[in-house]
């Protein structure tokens, strides 16, 4: 605490517990070589510190709950390829964070993990990710690239619910866009690959700024409420293979002037 003259500090791999605010007012660079245990909000080790750069070293597998919550000093946090789990609210409120890399060994992103990281210019979710928690990206801006399937969620519990990403890119190989996947998103555009075969109920409901979308040819059904309240959607072409269009699929699409049905 108050070691304001330090240029950097390294936490060795042997450390298994970290106290609250142990680096308060410390600045410079922090290198972490140990797993970061879960803590309570505002009780993590970096609370009150001023590190501008944080590097998590190779070999670390866990970023615990609330690990960096409300940490606003760091513009860059480097995560290694060894990280497999990012805990609940681990980076929430990191408003200074402009970049973070997620790697292909990552399997789990916790609830609210990146809530209000509103200066991220882009985030890439790797294909290895199996679970993404509720509201994981709420309030995030910029561009999101998604390489994993998006499972179904109950209404209001999607990881992208209330996110402010203006563009989504779903890469080739993704096959499923689950129920409520993008409900209440602020996107203006989304790119879907031809590998997508299923789009769930309310998948794009209330995406009020979405102007256009190209549906993949492999899609065979448009589910209930898929585009409900997409008020800016101007045109859509239904793929040749679509056999059913669900209830209220286009209700409230008041800007829709062209819909092509084969």
C-alpha positions in Angstrom: 0.0 0.0 0.0 1.2 3.5 -0.9 4.3 2.1 -2.7 4.0 5.0 -5.2 7.6 4.8 -6.3 7.4 1.2 -7.7 7.7 0.9 -11.5 6.4 -2.7 -11.5 5.5 -5.6 -9.2 5.3 -9.3 -9.9 3.0 -11.7 -8.0 4.6 -15.2 -8.1 2.8 -18.4 -9.0 3.1 -19.7 -5.4 0.6 -17.2 -4.1 -2.9 -18.6 -3.4 -4.6 -15.8 -1.5 -4.7 -12.1 -2.1 -6.0 -9.6 0.4 -8.3 -6.6 -0.2 -6.7 -3.4 -1.7 -3.1 -4.7 -1.0 -1.8 -2.5 -3.9 -3.7 0.6 -3.1 -2.1 3.7 -4.7 0.6 1.6 -6.4 1.2 2.5 -10.1 3.2 1.3 -13.1 2.9 -2.3 -14.2 1.5 -5.4 -12.5 2.5 -8.9 -13.5 0.4 -11.8 -12.2 1.8 -15.3 -12.2 -0.9 -17.0 -10.0 -4.5 -17.8 -10.4 -6.7 -14.9 -9.2 -9.1 -16.1 -6.6 -12.7 -14.9 -6.4 -13.5 -12.0 -4.1 -16.4 -9.8 -3.2 -17.2 -6.5 -5.1 -14.8 -3.7 -4.1 -12.7 -6.2 -2.1 -10.2 -7.4 -4.8 -6.5 -7.0 -4.5 -6.2 -4.2 -7.1 -8.9 -2.1 -5.6 -7.5 1.5 -5.2 -4.4 0.8 -7.2 -3.2 2.8 -10.3 -1.6 0.2 -12.4 -2.0 1.2 -16.1 -0.8 -2.1 -17.5 -1.7 -5.5 -16.1 -0.1 -8.7 -17.5 -1.4 -12.1 -16.5 1.3 -14.6 -17.2 1.2 -17.9 -19.0 0.1 -20.8 -16.8 -2.7 -18.9 -15.1 -6.0 -20.6 -15.7 -8.5 -18.8 -13.5 -9.7 -15.1 -13.4 -12.0 -15.2 -10.3 -15.2 -13.4 -9.6 -14.8 -9.7 -9.2 -11.0 -9.9 -9.9 -10.8 -6.5 -11.5 -14.3 -5.1 -10.9 -14.5 -1.3 -11.3 -10.8 -1.1 -12.0 -10.6 2.1 -14.1 -6.8 2.8 -14.3 -5.7 0.0 -16.7 -6.1 0.6 -20.4 -4.7 -2.8 -21.3 -5.0 -6.2 -19.6 -3.1 -9.0 -21.2 -4.5 -12.5 -20.7 -2.5 -15.7 -21.6 -3.6 -18.6 -23.7 -3.8 -20.8 -20.5 -6.8 -19.0 -19.1 -9.9 -21.3 -19.2 -12.4 -19.4 -17.0 -13.3 -15.8 -16.5 -15.5 -15.3 -13.4 -18.6 -13.3 -12.7 -18.2 -9.5 -12.9 -14.4 -10.0 -13.2 -13.9 -7.0 -15.5 -17.2 -5.1 -14.9 -16.8 -1.4 -14.8 -13.3 -1.4 -16.2 -14.1 1.8 -18.1 -10.5 2.6 -19.0 -10.0 -0.8 -20.8 -9.6 -0.4 -24.5 -8.4 -3.9 -25.5 -8.4 -7.4 -24.1 -7.6 -10.7 -25.9 -9.5 -13.8 -25.3 -7.8 -17.0 -26.4 -8.9 -20.5 -27.7 -8.6 -22.3 -24.4 -11.2 -20.2 -22.8 -14.4 -22.2 -22.1 -16.4 -20.0 -19.7 -17.3 -16.3 -19.4 -19.1 -15.5 -16.2 -22.2 -13.4 -15.5 -21.7 -9.7 -16.1 -18.0 -10.3 -16.8 -17.6 -7.2 -19.0 -20.5 -5.0 -17.9 -20.0 -1.4 -18.8 -16.6 -1.8 -20.4 -17.7 1.0 -22.6 -14.3 1.9 -24.1 -13.6 -1.5 -25.6 -13.2 -1.0 -29.4 -13.7 -4.7 -30.1 -13.9 -8.1 -28.5 -13.4 -11.5 -30.1 -15.2 -14.5 -28.4 -13.3 -17.7 -29.4 -14.8 -20.9 -30.6 -13.7 -22.8 -27.5 -16.3 -20.9 -25.3 -19.1 -23.1 -24.1 -20.9 -21.0 -21.6 -21.5 -17.2 -21.4 -23.2 -15.8 -18.4 -26.2 -13.4 -18.2 -25.5 -9.8 -19.3 -21.8 -10.6 -19.8 -21.4 -7.7 -22.3 -24.1 -5.3 -21.1 -23.2 -1.7 -21.9 -20.2 -2.7 -24.1 -19.6 -0.8 -27.3 -17.7 -1.2 -30.6 -17.6 -4.5 -32.5 -18.1 -8.1 -31.3 -16.8 -11.1 -33.3 -18.4 -14.4 -32.2 -16.8 -17.7 -33.0 -18.9 -19.9 -30.8 -22.5 -21.1 -30.9 -24.9 -19.0 -28.8 -27.2 -21.2 -26.7 -30.8 -20.3 -25.8 -31.5 -18.0 -22.8 -34.6 -16.9 -21.0 -35.8 -13.4 -21.8 -33.5 -10.8 -20.4 -30.7 -13.2 -19.6 -28.7 -13.3 -22.8 -25.0 -12.3 -22.5 -25.6 -9.5 -25.1 -28.9 -8.2 -23.6 -28.7 -4.4 -23.4 -25.2 -4.4 -25.0 -24.3 -1.4 -27.1 -22.1 -3.1 -29.8 -23.0 -1.5 -33.0 -21.8 -4.4 -35.1 -21.7 -8.1 -34.7 -19.8 -10.6 -36.9 -20.7 -14.2 -36.5 -18.0 -16.3 -38.1 -18.3 -19.4 -40.3 -18.7 -22.6 -38.4 -21.3 -21.2 -35.9 -24.5 -23.2 -36.4 -26.9 -21.9 -33.7 -28.3 -18.6 -32.7 -30.4 -19.5 -29.6 -33.5 -18.0 -28.1 -33.1 -14.3 -27.0 -29.5 -14.3 -28.2 -29.5 -10.6 -29.1 -32.6 -9.2 -27.5 -32.4 -5.5 -26.8 -29.1 -5.0 -28.6 -28.2 -1.6 -30.1 -26.6 -3.1 -33.2 -27.1 -1.5 -36.6 -25.6 -4.5 -38.5 -24.9 -8.2 -38.0 -23.2 -10.6 -40.3 -24.4 -14.3 -40.2 -22.5 -17.1 -41.9 -24.0 -19.7 -44.2 -23.2 -22.3 -41.5 -26.1 -21.1 -39.3 -29.0 -23.5 -39.5 -31.1 -22.4 -36.4 -32.2 -19.0 -35.2 -34.3 -19.1 -32.0 -37.3 -17.3 -30.7 -36.9 -13.6 -30.0 -33.3 -13.8 -31.2 -33.3 -10.2 -32.5 -36.4 -8.9 -30.7 -36.3 -5.1 -30.0 -33.0 -4.6 -31.9 -34.4 -1.2 -32.7 -31.5 0.1 -34.7 -31.0 -3.0 -36.9 -31.4 -1.8 -40.5 -30.6 -5.0 -42.5 -29.8 -8.6 -42.1 -29.1 -11.5 -44.6 -30.5 -14.8 -43.4 -28.4 -17.9 -44.2 -29.8 -20.2 -46.8 -29.6 -23.2 -44.4 -32.2 -21.7 -42.1 -35.5 -23.6 -42.4 -37.7 -21.7 -40.0 -38.2 -18.2 -38.6 -39.3 -18.6 -35.0 -41.9 -16.6 -33.0 -41.0 -13.0 -32.4 -37.6 -13.3 -34.1 -37.6 -9.7 -35.4 -40.4 -8.3 -33.2 -40.0 -4.6 -32.7 -37.0 -4.2 -35.0 -38.3 -0.8 -35.8 -35.5 0.2 -38.2 -35.4 -3.0 -40.3 -36.1 -2.0 -43.9 -35.9 -5.1 -46.0 -35.5 -8.9 -45.6 -35.4 -11.9 -47.9 -36.7 -15.2 -46.7 -34.4 -18.1 -47.7 -35.7 -20.7 -50.1 -35.6 -23.4 -47.4 -37.8 -21.7 -44.9 -41.0 -23.7 -44.4 -42.5 -21.9 -41.4 -42.7 -18.3 -40.1 -43.7 -18.0 -36.5 -46.1 -15.7 -34.7 -45.3 -12.0 -34.5 -42.0 -12.7 -36.3 -42.1 -9.2 -37.9 -44.6 -7.4 -35.6 -43.6 -3.8 -35.0 -41.1 -3.6 -38.0 -42.6 -0.3 -39.0 -39.8 0.6 -41.4 -40.1 -2.7 -43.3 -40.8 -1.8 -46.9 -39.6 -5.0 -48.7 -40.0 -8.6 -47.7 -39.2 -11.3 -50.3 -40.8 -14.7 -49.8 -39.8 -17.5 -52.2 
